[in-house]
Amino acid sequence: MTESHAHATSPMLRALARIAYDAGAIVLSHYTDEITFTRKTDSSPVTAADLEAERFILKRLAQLAPDVPVVGEESVAAGRIPKIGKHFFLVDPLDGTKEFLSKNGEFTINIAEIVEGKPVRGVVYAPAKDRIFFGETLSGAFAMTAPPGGAPDFAEAHPIEARVPAKDGLVVAVSRSHNDKKSDEYLAAYAVKSFIVAGSSLKFCLIATGEADLYPRHGRTMEWDTAAGHAVLAAAGGCLTTIDGKPFTYGKAKFENPYFVARGA
């Protein structure tokens, strides 16, 4: 990232990236231990890393933007649902808990800022992969290597951009833990030359960096699963819509998403 690029990103985006980075250290502190988990009411797993990271993120966001409500996955699961308006944050402190439990590194910390239903800023940090992605509507999308144990140097970040698909076929990102038959049927209409299997919101980031072209999802997702990756992808020139092409918005009842497709340029 050149000096001009470093100054192009807003102080808010850099602050959100630093919060996600610091939360990554908390998550990794649990990663080398024997990981135990419990089941939430929807049967999804939750670990001590999820809970501790969310407490940290919520505390830091309250300091950064005390008047902006925060919708966190684990808080909602515990029944703590804030009243939201046009401006709020969505937080998934450990997206890809199944990947965390299997120790394959494909888990992320997701923080997104929502204004009038749209993700205007987002950060996706994959601490076990040493990669952080961040973007906002006005300045674009960026990525950098961010190994744990220090501080992110935003001067090292570089712009990322979704690509135009190659003429010989699409590279499709698919879920490691949640692939489904309907998505396979959807892809039958496309010329697909290869697949990239990945967990968590990394799939959005692979499209944002031009490593993949398409990611359809017919399974159940929640807003905190998609908002940060959506923000990065949109800032990189890609898009996320419902399967039938309608705008994909946030602040819906119960924070549950419709089926969607993410695309590059």
N, C-alpha and C positions, 0 to 999 in steps of 0.2 A: 504494500500500500504506500503510495507516495504521500508526502506531507500534506498535499492538497486533499487527497482522499481521506487521510486521517482526520482532517478538520471538517470534512463534509458530513460525517456521521454526527448525529446530535448527541449532546451530553446525556440525554435520557437513554438512548440506545446503548451507549458505552456503559452507563450505570447498570442497565439490565444485564448486559453481557458479563460484567464483573460479578454481579450477584449469582448468575448461573455458574460461572467459573468457580466461585467460592463454594457454592452448594455441591459442585462436583467433587471437591475434596472431602466433603462429609460423606457422600455416597461411596467414594473409593475407600474410605476408612473402614467400611463394613465389607468390602469386596473380598479381602483376603481371608476373612474369618469364615467359619462355618455359618452359612446363612440359614436362618430359620424364618418361617413365615406363618401367617394366619390367613384365613379366608374372610373376605368381606361378604356382605349380604348378596352380592351378585356373583359370588364364587371366585372372583379374581383374587390373586395373592397380594398381600401387603407385607412389607418387611420393616424392620426398625430403620433402615436407610430411607425409605419413603417418608416415614413420619418425621424423622429428625431433619431431613433436608427441607421438607415443607415448612416446619416450624421456623427454620432459619430464613427461608425465602420470604415468608410472610412478615417476619420481623423487619427484614431489610426493606421490603416494599413499603411497609408502614412508615419507615423513616424517610424513604425517598419521596413518596407521594401519599401523605397521610389521609387525604380526602378521597382517594380512589379505591373503591372496593376491590377485593381480591377473591376470586373463585378458585379455590384449590381442590384438587381431586380428593385428597384425604379428608379435608374439612367437610366437603359435601357428603362424603361417605359416612362421616360421623354426625351428620345432621346440622352442621354449622353452615348455613347457606345465607350469604349476605344479600341484602337488597341491592340490586344493580340498576343503573340507569344507562345513559348513552356511553359512559366511559368507565371501563373496568379492566382488570388484569385477569388472565387465565393462566393457571400454573399446574403443570404436571411435574412433581419433584423427581419422579423416576419413571419415565416412559419406557416401557419394555421390561417390566419386572420379571417376566418369564425369561428374558434374555439375561438379566442380572443373575437370576437364580442358576441358569445354566452356564454362567461365566463365559459367554462368548463375546462380550464387549459391546454388543449392539444395543446399548441403552443410552438414554439421553435425559438431560434436564431441559424442560421446556418452559419458557416464560413469554407470554404475548400480551400486548396492549391493544385493547379493542376500543374503537371509537365509532359510534353509530353503526354497530354491527359488523364493521370491517377490521381486520387485523392490520393496524398501521405500523406496528413494530413487533419484532419477534427475535428470540434467541434460542438456538438449539445447540447444546453442548454435549458432546460424546466424550466423557473424561477418559474412558478406557481406550479410546481411539486417538486421543490427543487432538481432536478436531472441534472447532467451534464455528458456527455459522450464525450470522446475524444480518438483519435487514430492516429497512423501513421505507415507507412510501416515497419520501422525498429524496433520499440519498442513494438508494440502491441496496444491493446485497453484497456481503463480503464473507470471506472465510479465512481462517488461519490455523496454523498449528499451535496448540495451547496445552502443552504438557502440564500436569498438576505440579503443585509445589512452589509456585512462584506468583507472578502477576501477569496478566495478559498485556502484551505490548501492541497496542492497536496500530502502530506504525508498521507492523509486520503483516497486517492483513492485506488481502488482495481482492479486487472486485470479482464477483462471479456472475455468470449469465447463463440462462437456459438456452439450449441450442435448438436450431431447426433440425428435425429428424433427418437422418441420412436416407437416400433414395432406396437403399437395399433393405430397409426394414427398421423396425423400432427396437430399442432396448427397453424392456419393461421391468420396472421394480415390483417385486412381489413380497408379501409378508412371509417371514420365516415361521411365525407361530399362528397366523390367522388366514392362511390362504383358503379360498372357497370356490365351490363349483360355479357359482354365478359369474364370478370374475373370469374364470376360464372360458365360459360361454361368451362373455362380452368380448374377450380378446380374439375370438374366432373371426371377427370381422376385420381384423388388422393383420398386416404383414409384420410378424414378429421375428426378428433374427436372433435374439438372445434375451435371457432373463438375468436380473441381479436380485438375489435373495438377501433381504435385510430386515432387521427388526426395528421397532420404534419409529420415530419421526425421521429417522435417517433417510427414508425413502423419498420424502419431499426434498431433502437437501441434495440427494443424488441427481434429481431432476434440475434443481437450481444451479448445480455446478456443471451441468452438461454431461454427466456420466450416464444418465438415463433419460428416457423421453416420456414415459407414461406410467401411471400408477392408479389402477382402478381398485375400488374397495366396495364390496357389497356386504361386508360384515358390520357388526355394531361398533360404533366409535362414539366418543364423547368430545365435547368441544375442546377440552384441555389436551386431548390427543393430537389435534390437528392445527390449532390456532398458530402456534409458533412456527411450525413448518410451513404453513400457508403463508404467513407473513414473509418469510425468507424467500419462498418460491415466487410470490407476487412481485417482490422487490427485484428479483432476478429476471423478471420478464415472463414468467410462467403464469399459470392460472389453476385454480381449483374451483370446480363447479359440481352441482349435483349431476347424477348420471344422465339426466335429460337436459343438461345444459343451463340450468337456472343458477343465479348467483348463490354463493355459499356464504351464509351469514352466521353471526354469533349473538348469544343472548336469548336463545330459544328456550322454550319450556323444558325444564329438566335437563337442559344442556346436552341433549342427545342429538347427534348428527344424522342426516339422511345419508344414503349411499352416495359415493362421490367418485370423481375421476380427477387426478392431477395430471397436468400436461406441461410440457416445455413450450418453447416459442413456436 
